């Protein structure tokens, strides 16, 4: 009986470890992707502002 309990505990801990590792990897990927997206959005906003300023300069001529 103790052998079965030990095997079940090892299986349970193994499954928990796998889920923990998957959750950690997912969290790291989300963090990296969020930073990349923020950088892309900042660059896009900068380009949009430059485009807008150029259009307004042309419009005022």
Secondary structure by P-SEA (a helix, b strand, c coil): caaaaaaaaaaaaaaaaaaaaaaaaaaaaaaaaaaaaaaaaaaaaaaaaaaaaaaaaaaac
